[in-house]
Structure formats: structure tokens, C-alpha cells
């Protein structure tokens, strides 16, 4: 899996799953917003379009990519699953208690090596705080 940042969704597998989910739900409007000529950053496009259906379709796409249930597989698949969840939580989507608890558990047990471990630890704490706040 390719990483380019420290956020749970800043990896190739999560990016591909999110892209597939948003594209399936929003098709042409998503494609237009993701065009390089559009000045909106990636995160703002997601904030405009995220909904329950994009979450569901992104998770379906992820499971298809990893040929199984992502949150039950290896660390990279679990991280990708959490990345999809985190991205939707950041977009203010309400998630089920079960989903939030699963994401928290995966992050609490994360045992992956990161190119920038200190920055990842700080981001991990931020993501856990966000999930716990939503759970409360």
C-alpha cells in the first residue's frame, strides 16, 4: 500500500475505495468536481458530497478490492476501512455505534510502521478523539 501522509485515508487503497464509492453515487458531478481545473481540494469535494450511500459504496468497493471483509483482514485492509470511516466522520456523517467502536478498536490496536511515526501518532490521537466524541 502506498502512503503519502499520516491520516488513515492517505493511502492508495483507501483513496481508490473512496473514489469508487463517490463516483458510483455521484457519477458526472463527482467527476466534474474532481477535475484538475476545479480549485476545490479533495477534502472539500468529499464534504459536499458525502452521505450514507457514499460510505456504503466506498466500503463495498473496498471489500471487493481486498477480496473479503476489509475490517477482518490484514492491517492494511483494516487501515483502509478505517480511512473510509474517518473520511466520512470528518464530513459530519452520522455512523452507527458499532462502526465507530470497530474503527476505534482498529486504531487502538494499530501496529504498522509509518515513515513519520511521530506525526502518525499525533494524527492517530486526533482520529481517536474524533471517533470517541462521535460515540459519546
C-alpha positions as CSV (number, residue, x, y, z in Angstrom):
1,X,0.0,0.0,0.0
2,X,1.3,3.4,-0.9
3,X,1.2,6.1,1.8
4,X,1.6,9.8,1.2
5,X,0.6,11.2,4.6
6,X,-0.3,10.4,8.2
7,X,-4.1,10.4,8.0
8,X,-5.8,7.0,7.9
9,X,-7.2,7.8,4.5
10,X,-3.9,9.0,3.0
11,X,-3.0,5.7,1.3
12,X,-3.7,4.2,-2.1
13,X,-6.3,1.5,-1.0
14,X,-8.5,4.0,0.9
15,X,-8.2,6.6,-1.9
16,X,-9.3,4.0,-4.5
17,X,-12.2,2.9,-2.4
18,X,-13.4,6.4,-1.7
19,X,-13.0,7.3,-5.4
20,X,-15.1,4.3,-6.4
21,X,-17.8,5.0,-3.9
22,X,-18.2,8.7,-4.6
23,X,-18.0,8.0,-8.4
24,X,-20.7,5.3,-8.2
25,X,-23.1,7.5,-6.2
26,X,-22.5,10.9,-7.8
27,X,-21.1,10.0,-11.3
28,X,-20.7,13.0,-13.5
29,X,-21.0,15.6,-10.7
30,X,-18.1,13.9,-8.8
31,X,-16.1,13.6,-11.9
32,X,-16.6,17.4,-12.6
33,X,-15.6,18.3,-9.1
34,X,-12.5,16.2,-9.1
35,X,-11.3,17.7,-12.4
36,X,-7.9,19.3,-12.1
37,X,-9.3,22.6,-13.2
38,X,-11.6,22.7,-10.2
39,X,-9.9,24.7,-7.4
40,X,-11.7,22.8,-4.6
41,X,-9.4,20.5,-2.7
42,X,-10.1,16.8,-2.4
43,X,-11.4,17.1,1.2
44,X,-13.9,19.9,0.2
45,X,-15.3,17.8,-2.6
46,X,-15.9,15.0,-0.1
47,X,-17.5,17.4,2.3
48,X,-20.0,18.5,-0.3
49,X,-21.0,15.0,-1.5
50,X,-20.5,12.6,1.4
51,X,-23.6,10.8,2.6
52,X,-24.7,7.3,3.7
53,X,-24.6,6.0,0.2
54,X,-21.1,7.1,-0.5
55,X,-20.0,5.5,2.7
56,X,-21.8,2.2,1.8
57,X,-20.5,2.2,-1.7
58,X,-16.9,3.0,-0.7
59,X,-16.9,0.1,1.8
60,X,-18.4,-2.2,-0.8
61,X,-15.7,-1.2,-3.3
62,X,-13.0,-1.7,-0.6
63,X,-14.3,-5.2,0.2
64,X,-14.2,-6.1,-3.5
65,X,-10.6,-4.7,-3.8
66,X,-9.3,-6.8,-0.9
67,X,-11.5,-9.8,-1.8
68,X,-13.1,-10.1,1.6
69,X,-14.4,-8.1,4.5
70,X,-11.7,-5.4,4.9
71,X,-12.0,-4.9,8.7
72,X,-11.4,-8.6,9.2
73,X,-8.3,-9.0,7.1
74,X,-4.7,-7.7,7.4
75,X,-3.5,-4.4,8.9
76,X,-3.5,-2.6,5.6
77,X,-7.1,-3.6,4.8
78,X,-8.2,-2.6,8.3
79,X,-6.5,0.7,7.9
80,X,-8.2,1.3,4.6
81,X,-11.5,0.5,6.2
82,X,-10.8,3.0,9.0
83,X,-9.7,5.5,6.4
84,X,-13.1,5.4,4.7
85,X,-14.9,5.7,8.0
86,X,-12.7,8.6,9.2
87,X,-13.2,10.5,6.0
88,X,-17.0,10.2,6.3
89,X,-16.8,11.2,10.0
90,X,-14.8,14.2,9.1
91,X,-17.6,15.1,6.6
92,X,-20.0,15.1,9.5
93,X,-21.8,11.9,8.6
94,X,-23.5,10.1,11.5
95,X,-22.3,6.5,11.8
96,X,-23.6,3.6,13.8
97,X,-22.2,2.9,17.3
98,X,-20.9,-0.4,16.1
99,X,-19.0,1.1,13.2
100,X,-17.5,3.8,15.5
101,X,-16.5,1.2,18.0
102,X,-14.9,-1.0,15.4
103,X,-12.9,1.9,14.0
104,X,-11.7,2.8,17.5
105,X,-10.6,-0.7,18.2
106,X,-8.7,-1.0,14.9
107,X,-6.9,2.3,15.6
108,X,-6.1,1.4,19.2
109,X,-4.5,-1.8,18.0
110,X,-2.7,-0.4,15.0
111,X,0.7,-1.9,14.7
112,X,2.0,-0.6,11.4
113,X,5.3,1.1,10.6
114,X,4.9,4.6,9.3
115,X,7.5,6.7,7.5
116,X,6.8,9.6,10.0
117,X,5.9,7.7,13.3
118,X,5.6,10.8,15.5
119,X,3.3,12.6,13.1
120,X,1.2,9.4,12.7
121,X,0.9,9.1,16.5
122,X,-0.4,12.6,16.7
123,X,-2.8,12.1,13.9
124,X,-3.9,8.8,15.4
125,X,-4.8,10.5,18.7
126,X,-6.8,13.1,16.7
127,X,-8.7,10.5,14.9
128,X,-9.4,8.5,18.0
129,X,-10.6,11.7,19.8
130,X,-12.9,12.4,16.9
131,X,-14.4,8.9,16.9
132,X,-14.8,8.9,20.7
133,X,-16.6,12.2,20.6
134,X,-19.0,10.9,18.0
135,X,-19.6,7.8,20.0
136,X,-20.4,9.8,23.2
